[in-house]
């Protein structure tokens, strides 16, 4: 145990704490002072990390602060862009589609696994406003789909001549 404590780089721990803390403070300020939802801020952080990683800028922050820069969501975006760049060099154009997933597979798997465990052991409470909005949205989607389906089925099930059968594809496209 003493050997482990002696091997710690306290300056790197301090830099990681400060950089990770600043990223979290910025996110909290965005939540408190703007009308951005937490989900939009999360997407903003991942996108910002990917852009800065793609431009080669985020690497300097990772070199400076280590896990203080890689653990927050900006680090996930950086990891995605880094994987895409490496895979494009190895596999060409196809690497743009598989590189990010390959480099982030461990993090994605952990998020799915621990999210599933959290869903099993917790009792989530939804906000009433979100529930009402979702209910209205799902009812509208159900009505729209039902109307489309009933019109399409009634058209195809109706008796029509061979000449009308040539217009079926045109009719479906006009419905959409």
N, C-alpha and C positions, 0 to 999 in steps of 0.2 A: 504494500500500500504506500509506503514511504517513497519507493522508487517512482510510482505513478505520479504522486504529487510533485516530486522534484522534476519530472519530465514535462510538466505543464508549462506552456508559454503564456504567462499571465498578461502580457501586452496584447497577444492575439485574442485572448478571452475578452479583454476590455474593448478592443476594436469591434469584435463580433457583437458584443452586448450593445454598444453604442449604435452601430449601423443598423442592426435588427430593430432596436428600439426606435430609432428615427423613422424607419420605414413604417413601423406600427403607429407611431404618433401621427405621421402624415395621413395614414388611412383613417385614424380616429377623427382627425380634424375634418377630413372630407365627409365622414358620416355625420358629424355634428353640425357643420357649418354650410353644407350644400344640400340640395334636394336629391343627390345621387343615392340610389339604393345600395345597400351593402353588396348585392350581387353585381351591380355595375362597377363598383370599386374593385371587386375581386377580378373581374374581367379586365379592367383597366390595368391593374397591377401585372397580370399575366401577359397582356399585350405589350405593356411597356418593357417588361423584362425580355420578351422575345425580340422586340425592335432593338433595344440596346444591346442585346446579345448578338443579333444579326449584324449590327454595325461594329461589333468588337469593343464596345465601350464598357459593357457590364463586366467583362473579364477582369478589368482593372479593379473594380469594386470587390470581386470575388478574391482576387489575389491579396487585396488589402485586408478584408474583413472575414474571409473564410465562410463559415456557416452563418454568420450574421447577414450575409448577402444571398446565400443559397437556400436557406430554410424558408424565408417569406415567399409569397407567391410570385414576386418578381424573379426569384431564383428558379421557379418552375418554368416560367416563360423563357428564361435564359437557357435552361436545360433543354427545352424543346428546340430552340433555335440552334443550339450547339449540336444536337443530334442530327438535325436536318442538314446543317452545313457539312458535317463529317460524312453522312450517308450520301449526299450529292457528289462529293469527291470520289467516293468508292463505287456507287451504283449509277451515277448519272441522274437523269430527270426523275426516275422512280424514287430516288432517295428523298425527294421533297415530300413524298407522301408517307414513307415508312420511317424516316429518320427520327422524327419527333416522338413517335410512338415507341420505337425501340429504346430511345434514351430515357424515356419517362415511364417505362413499363412498371418498374418497381414502385414508384410513387403512386401511379394510378391503381395498381393492385392493392396497395396498402390502404388507399382512400376508400376503395370499394369494400374491402374486408372490414375495416374498422367502422365504416358507415353502416354496414349491415349489422355488426355487433351492437352499435349504439342504438339502432332501430329496434333491436330485440329487447334491450334492457331499459329503454326509456319510454315515457308516455308523452309524446309531443303534443303541444297545444298550438293550434293554428290561430292566427289573428282573424277576428271576425270579418274585417274588411276584405282580406284576401279570400276567405271562404266564400263570401257573397259574390265577389268578382269572378271567382273560378266557377261557381255554380251558374251564374248568368252566361259566362263564356261557354261552358260545356252544354248548357241547354240550347244556346244558339247553334252551336256546332251540330248537335243532335238533330235539331229541326232542319237545318240546311242539308245535312247528309240524307235525312229521311225523305225530304222533298226531292232531291236529286235521284235517289234510289227509286222512289215510287214512279217518278216520271220516266226514268230510263226503263224500268221493268215493264211498265204499262205500254211503252212504245214497242219494245221487243216482243211482248206477249200478244200484242194485238195482231189481228189478221191483216196482212197487207200483201200487195202484189209483188211479184218478182222484181218489178221495176223499183219499188220502194226499198227493197233489200239492198240495192246498190247505194242508197243514200244513208244507210245506218251509220257508217263511220263519220260522215259529215254531220249527222244529227248528234252523235256523242260529242264530237268536237265542239259543236255549237252550245251544248249543255255546259261544258266546262268553261 
